[in-house]
Amino acid sequence: MQSGSVLVEDAQGAPPNVPFWRGEAPARTDELSTHVSELREKISAFVPASDRKRPACQRDYRRSELAQLECGLDDAGAEQAVEYVITGRALLGAVPTQTTVIAERFFDESGGMQLVIHAPFGARVNKAWGLALRKRFCRSFNFELQAAATDNGLNISAQRAT
């Protein structure tokens, strides 16, 4: 295998699935996952819920205060962190943390059902949780599912039979 190349082979009629990547990068540590969760909570508490309805340039928070919050971000980094948290809060109704886990179900373009669990526990915990849920669902419903996980959550995918 060469650097920067991807090898592809014929799936020989197998249905498409969500890849479960391994080894691309080390998972976040438990301690870092806890800090990410706490930072999300602090940012969410720092920015009033009413601010999400206003354009970013008209929001009422002081970036310099947020930049001092835990991680010493510059103005651009602080703005990006705030936008990430409040956009997620607006879409999901809450901020995913280690005390607030959010489940979201939707149907993709192919008609497959996706269950996304937003949980910043780190990839090691989320991968194990995803595999356990996948196995439980497969046994309960007698239906094959795919599972994928990241540091921020997991995805259970049920593709429609073709």
Buried (B, 14 or more C-beta within 10 A) or exposed (E): EEEEEEEEEEEEEEEEBBEBEEEEEEBBEEEEBBBBBBBBBBBBEBBEEEBBEEEEEEBEBEBEEBBEBEEEBEEEBBBEBBBEBBEBBEEBEEBBBBEBBBEBEEEEEEEBBBBBBBBBBBBBBBBEBBBEBBEEBBEEEEEEBBBBBBBBBBBBBBBEEE
